[in-house]
Amino acid sequence: MARLSQSTHAQGLSRPRASLSSAAIGIRRAEAGDLDGLLALERSAFTSDHISRRGFVGFLRSPSATLIVATCNGALAGYALALYRARSSIARIYSIAVTREFARQGIGGRLLAAIEEAAIARDRIFLRLEVHENNTIAIKRYQKSGYSAFGRYSNYYEDGGNALRFEKRLMPVLMDKAPPYFHQTTEFTCGPACAMMALAWADPDVQLNPALEFRLWREATTIYLSSGHGGCEPYGLAVTLKRHGLAPEIHVSHPGPYFLDTVRSDDKRRVMQLTQQEFHREADELGIVTRLTALSESALMSAFDSGAAAIILVSGYHMVRKSVPHWVFAFGNSGRHILVHDPATSRNEKGQPVEAETYAVPWTAFEPMTRFGRNHLQAAVLIRRGSAQ
């Protein structure tokens, strides 16, 4: 449970006589010598569910926790605690509190930023938290800091209150030379959206619009989603890209057919299997290279260095919070980070796309995302510019 001290934001609390300068506030990792101060702050900030001395000692020692404190003139002014799970791209804020004496001095925001930096250093790309739905001031702070609500827990707190779940995706990439971005306009056109971005990556004159999105969808569709609409598998995407002048290469961990277990209807499975068999035949006719092995980190990085890009399958659970196959467009690398356009862009309360979802994702966080379904399918279409480009 993420806990935010009410004293951090409460109205009408006394303030220091003079505002603190940013330089007067120190932010650092907590140490054993902070234990007494942490316990005192914990008791003053929260009325229940206190972290014990033993608990703080455990968090200080745990490799799956980050405990950060804010200090002013040697006094403990606040703390923030984040927790991590092994092989997960998600970090979670467990608790954040600021003393009444130092409330409204920007310390909460500094602690939040420090926790975000720590999560990035741990190769996490999402930071999540829960907050009481009545804590409107805290909710506004999180929204201002780039967090978006994505769910709620009923009867989450001891007072019976509900918790709103917030999430922030870390490590955005603002690149002048990034290829054009296109947000998918439906739940089932992530593959065509990535194919469009690949075409625009190869040819800047390509116009990205919904008409092209649905044209590519018709050409590459082979699977059903729960809603009944068709999605894409690797051979359909590769054949479509080849017919549009690019030079694709398929990397899959097994030969298929793919995604049959995502539908219950025998008739849908039959259609999927027949359609995929036809795409396999067309891929052979077009001379598309197929490698029955997952695209490794070294192979992907080498491909980027040679000027290639890739459309890569990820588990939608990590990107769109649904257990569906989801495609992203990877167009380069920055050190050990993969540069990714995710077509499932964030949207505002009116359902309108807010901004491009472009991220630098560390391979340690990205690789676990590239395993879909019970058989841990890994699939990618490596793309090079065709001879006509």
C-alpha positions in Angstrom: 0.0 0.0 0.0 1.4 3.4 -0.9 1.0 5.8 2.0 1.2 9.5 1.7 1.4 11.4 5.0 -1.6 13.7 5.4 0.6 16.2 7.1 2.6 16.6 3.9 -0.3 18.3 2.3 -2.8 19.3 5.0 -4.3 22.8 4.9 -3.6 25.3 7.7 -0.4 23.8 9.1 2.2 26.1 10.6 5.2 26.8 8.3 8.8 27.8 9.0 9.2 31.5 9.3 11.4 31.6 6.2 11.1 29.5 3.1 13.9 27.0 2.6 16.2 27.4 -0.4 16.6 24.4 -2.6 20.3 24.2 -1.5 19.3 23.9 2.1 17.5 20.6 1.5 19.6 17.5 1.3 18.4 14.3 -0.5 20.3 11.1 0.1 19.9 7.4 0.8 18.9 6.5 4.3 21.5 5.2 6.7 21.4 3.3 10.0 21.9 6.6 11.9 18.5 7.8 10.6 16.5 5.1 12.4 15.4 7.1 15.4 14.3 10.0 13.2 12.5 7.7 10.8 10.5 6.1 13.7 9.6 9.5 15.1 8.5 10.8 11.7 6.5 7.6 11.1 4.6 8.0 14.3 3.8 11.6 13.7 2.8 11.2 10.1 0.6 8.1 10.2 -2.1 7.1 12.7 -1.9 3.4 11.9 0.1 0.7 10.1 3.4 2.1 11.4 6.6 0.7 10.0 8.5 -0.7 13.0 12.2 -0.3 13.7 12.7 -3.8 12.5 10.8 -3.0 9.3 13.0 0.1 8.6 16.2 -2.0 9.3 14.9 -4.6 6.8 14.2 -1.9 4.2 17.7 -0.4 4.7 19.3 -3.8 4.1 17.0 -5.1 1.4 18.2 -5.2 -2.2 14.5 -4.9 -3.3 13.9 -1.5 -1.6 15.1 2.1 -1.9 14.8 4.3 1.2 15.5 8.0 0.7 15.5 10.8 3.2 15.3 14.5 3.0 17.3 16.5 5.6 17.6 20.2 6.6 20.4 21.4 8.9 20.9 17.9 10.1 17.2 17.4 10.9 15.2 14.7 9.2 12.5 16.4 7.1 11.0 13.5 5.2 11.4 10.1 3.6 10.3 8.1 0.7 10.3 4.3 0.2 10.0 2.3 -3.0 9.9 -1.4 -3.5 10.9 -3.6 -6.4 10.1 -7.1 -7.6 12.6 -9.3 -9.4 12.3 -9.4 -13.2 9.7 -6.7 -13.2 9.7 -3.4 -15.1 7.6 -1.9 -12.3 8.7 -0.1 -9.1 6.2 0.8 -6.4 6.1 3.7 -4.0 5.2 2.2 -0.6 5.4 5.3 1.6 6.2 9.0 1.5 6.1 11.5 4.3 7.3 15.0 5.2 7.3 16.4 8.7 4.9 19.2 9.6 7.7 21.6 10.3 8.9 21.4 6.7 5.6 21.0 4.9 4.9 23.0 1.8 8.6 23.5 1.1 8.8 21.3 -2.0 10.4 18.4 -0.1 7.7 16.0 -1.2 8.3 16.8 -4.8 12.1 16.4 -4.3 11.6 13.0 -2.7 9.3 11.9 -5.5 11.8 12.9 -8.1 14.6 11.1 -6.2 12.5 7.9 -6.1 11.9 8.2 -9.8 15.7 8.5 -10.5 16.3 5.5 -8.2 13.7 3.5 -10.1 15.3 4.4 -13.5 18.7 3.4 -12.1 17.2 0.0 -11.3 16.0 -0.3 -14.9 12.3 0.2 -14.1 10.2 1.9 -16.6 7.0 2.2 -14.6 6.4 3.7 -11.1 3.1 2.9 -9.4 1.4 4.0 -6.2 -2.0 4.0 -4.4 -3.6 7.1 -2.8 -6.8 7.6 -0.8 -9.5 8.8 -3.2 -10.3 11.7 -0.8 -6.7 13.0 -0.7 -7.4 15.5 -3.4 -4.2 17.5 -2.8 -2.0 14.5 -3.1 -3.8 13.4 -6.3 -3.2 16.8 -7.8 0.4 16.6 -7.0 0.8 13.2 -8.7 -1.1 14.4 -11.7 1.1 17.4 -12.0 4.1 15.2 -11.8 2.9 13.1 -14.7 1.1 10.3 -13.0 -2.1 8.9 -14.5 -4.9 7.0 -12.8 -5.5 3.5 -14.2 -7.6 1.7 -11.6 -8.9 1.5 -8.0 -9.0 -0.8 -5.0 -12.2 -0.9 -3.0 -12.1 -0.8 0.8 -8.3 -0.5 0.6 -7.7 1.5 3.7 -8.6 0.9 7.4 -11.3 3.6 7.3 -13.0 1.7 4.4 -11.8 4.2 1.9 -11.0 3.3 -1.7 -7.6 3.7 -3.2 -6.9 5.2 -6.7 -4.0 3.5 -8.5 -1.6 5.9 -10.3 1.2 5.1 -12.7 4.0 7.0 -14.4 6.0 5.7 -17.3 9.6 6.6 -16.8 12.4 7.3 -19.3 10.7 9.2 -22.0 12.9 10.0 -25.0 12.8 13.4 -26.7 14.7 13.0 -29.9 14.9 15.4 -32.8 15.9 12.6 -35.1 13.4 10.0 -33.9 11.3 8.6 -36.8 7.7 9.8 -37.2 5.3 8.5 -34.5 1.7 7.3 -35.1 -0.8 6.3 -32.4 -3.0 3.4 -33.2 -6.6 4.5 -33.6 -8.1 1.2 -32.4 -7.3 -1.5 -29.9 -6.4 -4.0 -32.6 -4.1 -2.0 -35.0 -0.8 -1.9 -33.1 0.8 -4.0 -35.8 -0.3 -1.8 -38.7 0.6 1.3 -36.7 4.2 -0.1 -36.3 4.3 -1.0 -39.9 3.4 2.6 -40.8 6.2 3.9 -38.6 8.6 1.5 -40.3 7.5 2.8 -43.7 8.0 6.4 -42.5 11.3 5.5 -41.0 12.5 4.3 -44.4 10.8 7.1 -46.4 10.0 10.4 -44.7 7.6 11.3 -47.5 5.1 8.5 -46.4 2.0 10.2 -45.0 0.8 8.5 -41.8 -3.0 8.5 -41.5 -5.9 6.2 -40.5 -6.6 5.3 -44.1 -3.1 3.8 -44.4 -3.4 2.2 -41.0 -6.5 0.2 -42.1 -5.1 -0.6 -45.5 -2.1 -2.2 -43.8 -4.4 -3.9 -41.3 -6.4 -5.5 -44.2 -3.2 -6.7 -45.8 -1.6 -8.2 -42.6 -4.5 -9.4 -40.4 -4.5 -13.0 -39.3 -5.6 -13.3 -35.6 -8.7 -12.6 -33.6 -8.8 -10.6 -30.4 -11.5 -11.1 -27.7 -13.5 -8.3 -29.3 -13.6 -10.3 -32.6 -11.3 -7.9 -34.6 -8.2 -9.3 -36.2 -4.7 -8.5 -35.2 -1.3 -9.3 -36.7 1.3 -12.1 -36.4 4.9 -11.9 -37.6 4.6 -13.5 -41.1 1.7 -11.2 -42.0 3.6 -8.1 -41.0 6.7 -9.2 -42.8 4.9 -10.0 -46.1 3.1 -6.7 -45.9 6.4 -4.8 -45.3 8.1 -6.7 -48.2 5.3 -5.8 -50.6 5.7 -2.1 -49.6 9.4 -2.1 -50.5 11.2 -2.9 -47.2 13.5 -5.9 -46.5 12.1 -7.7 -43.5 13.6 -10.7 -41.7 11.5 -12.8 -39.3 12.8 -14.0 -35.9 10.5 -16.3 -34.0 11.1 -18.7 -31.1 8.9 -21.4 -32.7 7.3 -21.9 -36.1 3.7 -21.4 -35.1 0.8 -21.2 -35.7 0.5 -18.3 -33.3 -2.0 -17.0 -30.8 -4.5 -19.9 -31.2 -5.0 -20.1 -27.5 -6.2 -16.5 -27.4 -9.6 -17.6 -28.8 -12.1 -20.3 -27.8 -13.9 -20.7 -31.1 -12.8 -23.7 -33.2 -13.9 -21.8 -36.3 -11.8 -18.8 -35.4 -8.8 -21.1 -34.8 -9.3 -22.7 -38.1 -9.4 -19.3 -39.9 -6.3 -18.2 -38.0 -4.4 -21.3 -38.9 -5.3 -21.3 -42.6 -4.5 -17.5 -42.9 -1.1 -18.0 -41.2 -0.2 -20.9 -43.5 -0.9 -18.7 -46.5 1.3 -15.9 -45.1 4.1 -18.6 -44.5 3.7 -19.6 -48.2 3.9 -15.9 -49.4 6.9 -15.3 -47.2 8.7 -18.2 -48.9 7.7 -16.9 -52.3 9.0 -13.5 -51.5 12.3 -14.8 -50.2 11.8 -13.5 -46.7 14.4 -14.9 -44.4 13.0 -16.7 -41.3 15.2 -17.6 -38.3 13.7 -19.9 -35.7 15.4 -18.2 -32.8 14.6 -15.2 -30.6 16.3 -12.0 -31.5 19.0 -11.6 -28.8 20.3 -8.4 -27.3 23.6 -8.6 -29.2 21.8 -9.3 -32.5 19.3 -6.5 -32.0 22.0 -4.0 -31.0 24.2 -5.0 -34.0 21.2 -4.6 -36.3 20.6 -1.1 -34.9 24.3 -0.2 -35.5 23.9 -1.3 -39.1 20.9 1.0 -39.6 18.1 -1.5 -39.2 14.9 -1.2 -37.1 12.5 -3.8 -35.7 8.8 -4.5 -35.0 8.8 -6.5 -31.8 6.1 -8.5 -30.0 5.6 -7.7 -26.3 3.1 -8.8 -23.8 0.3 -6.2 -23.7 0.2 -6.7 -19.9 3.3 -4.5 -19.6 2.2 -1.8 -22.1 -1.6 -1.6 -22.3 -2.5 -3.6 -19.1 -4.2 -6.3 -21.0 -3.0 -9.9 -21.7 -3.0 -9.5 -25.4 -0.2 -9.6 -28.0 1.1 -6.1 -28.7 3.6 -4.8 -31.2 6.1 -1.9 -30.7 8.5 -0.2 -33.1 12.1 -0.3 -32.0 14.3 2.1 -34.0 17.6 2.3 -32.3 19.7 2.1 -29.2 21.3 4.5 -26.7 24.0 2.5 -24.9 22.2 -0.4 -23.3 18.7 1.1 -23.9 16.3 0.2 -26.7 14.6 3.2 -28.3 10.9 2.4 -28.7 7.8 3.9 -30.2 4.8 2.4 -28.5 1.7 3.0 -30.7 -0.7 2.7 -27.7 -0.3 6.3 -26.7 -1.7 7.9 -23.5 -5.1 9.6 -23.9 -6.8 12.3 -22.0 -10.2 12.2 -20.3 -11.8 12.8 -23.7 -10.1 9.8 -25.3 -7.8 12.0 -27.4 -4.1 11.0 -27.7 -1.9 13.2 -25.5 1.6 12.7 -26.7 4.0 10.2 -28.5 5.0 7.3 -26.3 8.7 7.1 -27.0 11.0 5.5 -24.5 14.5 4.4 -23.8 14.0 1.0 -22.3 16.9 -0.9 -20.7 17.3 -4.4 -22.2 17.0 -6.0 -18.7 13.5 -4.5 -18.5 12.6 -5.0 -22.1 13.6 -8.6 -22.6 11.0 -10.0 -20.1 8.3 -8.1 -21.9 9.1 -9.9 -25.2 7.7 -13.2 -23.9 4.0 -13.7 -24.7 1.7 -16.5 -23.6 2.1 -19.9 -22.1 4.8 -20.9 -24.4 6.7 -17.7 -24.0 6.6 -16.8 -27.7 9.3 -14.3 -28.8 8.8 -12.7 -32.2 10.3 -9.8 -34.1 10.4 -8.5 -37.6 13.9 -7.0 -38.3 13.6 -4.4 -41.0 16.1 -2.9 -43.4 15.5 -0.4 -46.1 14.7 -2.1 -49.4 16.9 -1.7 -52.5 14.6 0.9 -53.9 14.9 3.1 -50.9 
